[in-house]
Amino acid sequence: MNENKLILKQLFKNMFYNLIAFTILFVAFGVIALSQVRVSLYLKLDDELKNAQKMMVNLIVNENLNFDSHVGIDDRKRKDNLIGFGGPRVIPLLRNKDGQVVNFGSVNNTYFEQYLKYITFNQGQLFRIIPITVQNRYYFRSLTIPVSTKDGKQLYLQLLINADSERALLSHISFIIFFSSGLFIVLSILASYLLSQKTMSPIRKAWYKQAEFVENVSHELRTPLTIIQNSLESLMISSKKKIMDQSETLALVYDETSRLSKLVTDMLTLARSGGMMTEITKDVFSLDHLIKIVSEPYIELAESQQKSFQLDLNCPTNIDADKSRIHQLLVILFDNALKYTNPHDSITIQSRLKDNKISLIVSDTGIGISDEAINKIFDRFYREDRARALNRSGTGLGLSIASWIVQRHGGTIKVRHNEPKGTIFTIKIPI
Ligand code: ADP
């Protein structure tokens, strides 16, 4: 599978998972919101029923009520009807043990014929609030309890409250939640796509970087390997010659093998640096002292090449850093300073302490770096053409490693032109 297909496949996979996550969230939100509205709406009705129950039981047990339905409605006291005593919305039905409604007021209620007479009564469902649907149109909540009147009659008090408006409100809210969840799910397809694009972006970058790295590595490895192979072939052809006579070829093989070895070590350092696998082991030491030790062979080498290599060290404090990595950093910078300078050029190493930071400045009056290349020299394998033209050994990995070391110490590395010519590297590391 090629890389684009692989990335695309991953993109759709991510998008699918994002979409599922969004859908679950919206559905869960809808269900929770709806059940909360439902509970709070019915809770109010149920409270009304329970309050009405208390008041009416008091009335039935303590008062001599007359439920006789033969007396005309105008002759009756309102109390006898029970109507209105449990609150304006509560309808009381007083039933005998056969389930017949005995309170005169309710039977004569205008709505009795229309729907109250269809309300079911079940002696098995006492003390519980249950929903009742009448003619598939009207909704009630009902609470039934057994009561005995003052004169000892055993009756059942069924309290009803109409829940039509709550039902209508609930179905309206359900529709809104259902509709908006649907809309959000559709919108989340777009959001999932954008999110996946965003999460894939660093993966995509890493993928291409990796591919580029592998390409560069193979390219860099191929050159020394070809040289070594050719040299060995020529050695085999002229196997009768003495080793001394082959010294030039052997030296070439040796140089290229060393180059390969350095390349592999550098690549390993960089590969580990990406995954943060290389730990930093900090020590307290004097940077000036380390610079003095590391620069010794460079001073001699510079002398032999007719270059000046000067130290201007003025960092009175110790630094808390990984000594071997700082050593590696100095070697990279000093190596480059020597590599990219010509006879009579000068190299100066400065150290200073400012604002709780140590600054290390490596300046040279060498070949310098072009404006175009100055932003690229920290990229892996980047070598400027003028550096290649000098035919000095190099892998293009040194400054990438230097930059990683400085970053791991929480510092910065910057490069600028030296006047009138050459390059200045400034490194700042907090102490
Ligand atoms: P190399 O192994 O090529 O030196 P580096 O990563 O150390 O790799 O450096 C990358 C490139 O930066 C070099 O090839 C060179 O073009 C440029 N460079 C680094 N240091 C200097 C310097 N002191 N003067 C001029 N150019 C430099």
Residues whose N, C-alpha, C, O or C-beta is under 5 A from the ligand:
A	BS01	ADP	N336 A337 Y340 G368 I369 I377 Y382 R383 E384 A387 S393 G394 T395 G396 L397 G398 L399 S400 T423
